[in-house]
Every structure is written in structure tokens, then in C-alpha cells.
Amino acid sequence: MTAGTRGAYRAYARLVLETMPEESRVGLTLGFVRTFGIPDIAQVLAATGRMSDEPRGRAKATGVAMFTLIGQGLDSAEGRRVVDSLRRIHDRPGITPELMHYVLACFTVCPLRFIDAHGHRPVTRAERDAAYAFHMALSDALGLPEPPGADGDVAGDVAPDLAAVEGWMRAYETRHFAPTEAGRALWAATSKGLLAARLPAPLAPLAPAVAASLLDQPLRTALAVRRPPAPVRALVTYALRARARSRRRTM
């Protein structure tokens, strides 16, 4: 990894660390939750016991690792330490390269989705390209085989980008999302504390109903989560839109 490569995702680093850090943290948390819908991942997470006992600590550690890599660079001393730690943590039976690619896709795609939906402005093309550069660099640093979509659309000669990763991610979820006891237990532990801590203060007392409002229907089905009542959904939408409007006025 060179300084030039690190510069390729500088716009992404500014977005998630400076421009919209709070939205990025919520999006990263939602990306973490999204992995609960994949039975193999839910089983691995539940087996450690940490997610049920200390979900906030586990998610915080994941967030710190990702933001360290984004901010300091994969080739920095701290970045190399984090990459080595991630390799050790995930070097266990049952964790395949495909599962790792899915987790990385969630951690890259979901923060941008949340920013697009609830930030004071949408993600720019330059920021999206920078996010893809980071995604590819981290995949390479972890020694994973070429990420899904990295070879582009050969027939149309379309250059690979984050849209290809997101398309693969959706297709993977269509094939693999399924309800499990492990997934439901992980959601129960997470929605009662972790997501509430990531939400604006007025919404926190309504968790986990508020947290469920941030899930799309495929994920709610996989986690066996009921759709929240319309008044709760409306309140969440209003609060997030009001926050975005307030941020736009101060920019």
C-alpha cells in the first residue's frame, strides 16, 4: 500500500470522519446488524457470547477498527496492526472468503446508504469512488481473493465500482437471508442498547421499535422483526429529516 493508494480514498475518509461522522456510525452499526441475517455469520457471532453479553463493546471495537483503517490508512503502523488483528479474529473454521466479502460489503455500503437517505446531502460520485477504493484496498490487505464485481461487466465493458459490490451484496442476501435463533438473539441484544445509543436523544427511549424502523423488509423478515407501528415510523422519519434540515442550514 502506497501513499498514493491511501490518497485514493481520502474523500471517503473526510466523509465518514469529518463531514457526516454521526450518520456514518449509525450506518456502520446497521451494516453490522445486517450480517445477523446470514445464518453462518449469526452462528459465529452468537457462539462467542460477546454480542449477547456486551453488544455495545463488540460493535464499538468494530467501529474503532474500521475508522482507524479509514483515517490512518492501511499502510500505517496502526493500520497494519488492525489488519493483522482482523486476520486473526476471522481465521477460524466456517468463516469463508465469501462471508468476509459480504461483511466488508455491509461495512462499506450501509454507511453510504444511510447518508444518502438521512444525511444533509447525498454521497458524491467522488466519495463513492473513494469508498470503493478503500473497499478494494482492505480486501487486498486481508488477503482475500478478488472481490465480487471486481472484474466488471465484461459484456458491456463497464468498469467495476461500488454499485457492482452492492449488486452482489443484494443477490447474496436473496440467496442466504433466513431466520435463525442466533440472529434473533443478536437482534434482541443489539436493539435494546446499541442502536438506541446511536440514535438522536429524543428517539432513544423508544428503542427497539425505533431501531426496527431503520431496517428494510428483507432484513426484518430474516430477523423475525415486526414492522413498527405507523406512528413510530412517522416519528423516526420526521426526526431524521428535521436533523438533516438543521444540518443543511448550518453548512
N, C-alpha and C positions, 0 to 999 in steps of 0.2 A: 504494500500500500504506500503510495507516494503522497506528498503534499498536494500535488495536482489532483489526484483522485479524491482526496478529502475535500478539496475545493469544489468538486462536482456536486456535493450535497450540502454546500454551505447555505443555500437558500432554504433548504428543508430544516436545517438546524435553527436558523433565525425564526422560521415559522413556529416551530414547536417549543423553542426555548425562550423566545422573546416576544413575538407578535401575539400568539394565542396559546400560552402555556397551560392555562386552566382547561380550555377546550381540548387540548392535546392530552392532558392527563385523564379527562373523562373518556375520551375516545380510546386511549390505550387500555383503560380499565374495561371498557366494553369489548375490546379485542380479546382481552384475557378471558372474559366471561364467555365469549363466543366459542372458545375452544372446549367449553364444557359440553357442547352439543355433539362433539365427536366421541363416541364411546371409548375408543382406545386411549384418548387423551384424558378423559374424565377418570378412567380407571387408574391411570398412572398418578394423577394429581390426588385422588382420594386415598390412594394407597400410602402416600407419605404421611397423611394425618395432619399436615400443617395447614391445609386450606380450611379444614373444619375447625381447627383449634385457633388459628391466627391468620384469617384470610387477609387482614389489612397488612400484616407484616410480609406475607408472601407476595402480595401484589405490589407493595412498596418496593421490595427488593427487585422485582422485575422492572418496575418503572425506573428506579435508580440506575439499573444496568443499562437499559435502553437509552436513557437520556445522557448517561456518561459516554456511551459509544457515539451518539449523535453529536454531542457538544465537544468532546475532546478528540474524537477521531479514532478509528480502528487501529491506527498505527502508533498511537501514543502509548506511553508506558501503562497508563491506567486502562486504556482501551484493550491492550493486549492481555492485561490481567483479567478483564471482564470476559473476553473471548475465551481464554483458557478455562475460566470458571464455567461458562456456558457449555463448553465441550464436555467437561467432567460431569456436570449435572445431568446432561442428556445422553451420556454414554451408558445406557442401560438397556436391558432386553425390552423389546416392544416399542422402542422409540425409533421409528424408521426415518430415512431421509424425507419421505413423503409427508409424514407427520410434522417434521421440523419445518418443511417448506410451508405447510399450512399455518403453523404458529407464526412464522415470520410474516406471512401474508396478512394475518389478522393484525399484527402489531404495526404494520406499515399502512394498511388500507383503512382500518377502522378510525384512527385519529383524523385522517383526512375526510372521511365520510361525516364525522361529527362536526368538523369545522365547516364543511360545505352546508350542512343542514342548520347549524346553530351558531356559527361564528358571525362576526360583524362584517365579514366579506368572504366570498368563496376562495378556495385554493387556486392560485395562479398556475398556468402551464409550466412556468419555470420551477415553481415549488414542487409540482407533481413530478416533473422530470428529475429533480434533485432527490425526491423521495425514492424514486426507482433506482437511482444511482446508489443510494445508501443501501437499499434492499439487496441489490446485486453484490455490493461490496461485503455486506455482512454474511450473505450466503457463502461467498467465496472464502471469507475468513474462517468460517466454521467448517470448511472442507466438504460442503455439500455438493452433490452433482449439480449440473446446470439446472437452474430453477425452471419451473413450468412457464412456458411462454417466452423463454429467453431466445429461442430460435426464430421468433416472429412468425408471421403468416407467409409461408413460402409461396403459396399460390398468388397472393396479392402483393408479395414483396413489401410487406408492411414492417417497419422497424418495431422491435419489441418495446413495450413501455408498461407502465403500471396498470393500464387497462387490461393487458393480457394476463397479468398476475391476478387481477380482480376477477376476470372471467373464469380463470382456472379455479379460483377460490370458490366461486358460486357453484360451479359444476361439482367440485369436491363435496360441498355441503349437500347438494342434491342427492349425491350417492351415499353419503355417510351420516348425516344428521339422524339421530334416533334417541328416543327417551331411554335413560338408564337411571338406576337408583343412585349411582355415583354422581351423575350430572345434576340430579335434583338436590342431592345433599350439598353439593358445591354451591348451587344457586342459593339455597336457603342460608348458608353461612355467609355468602357474599352480599346478598341483597339487604340483609339486616344491619350491616355495619359499613362495609367497604364502600358501596356505591352511595350510600347516604352521606358519607364523608366527602365525596367528590361533588356533591350537588350544591347549588346555591342554598344558603341557610334556610330560607322560607320553605324549601321543599323537603329538607332532610327529615322532619318529623313524620312525613307521610310514607317513608320507605317501609316495606319493599314495593308498595303499589306504584310509587313514582319510578323506582328503578325498572319495574316491569314495563312502564310506558316507553322506555328507551330501547326496548327490544323489538325487533321486527317479528312478523308472524312465524316464519320458519324456525327462528331460534326459540320463540315462546313454545312452539309445538315440541321441539326437541327437549326442552327443559320442563315440559308439562306445566307451564305457567299460564294462568288465565289472563285474558285481556283485561286490563284495568277498567273500571267504570268510566263512562264518558266524562263526567266532571273532573276526574283526576287527570285524564289525558288532556283535557282542555286547559287545566291549570298548569300542567307541565309545559305545554306548548306556549301558553301566554308568558310564563316566567322566562323561558328561554328566549323568546322573541323580544321581550322587554329588555332583557340583559343585552342582547345583540344591538338593539336600537340605542341603548345607553352608550355602549362602546363606540358605535359609529359617530355619535355626537361629540365624543371626546377625542376622536382621531384627527 
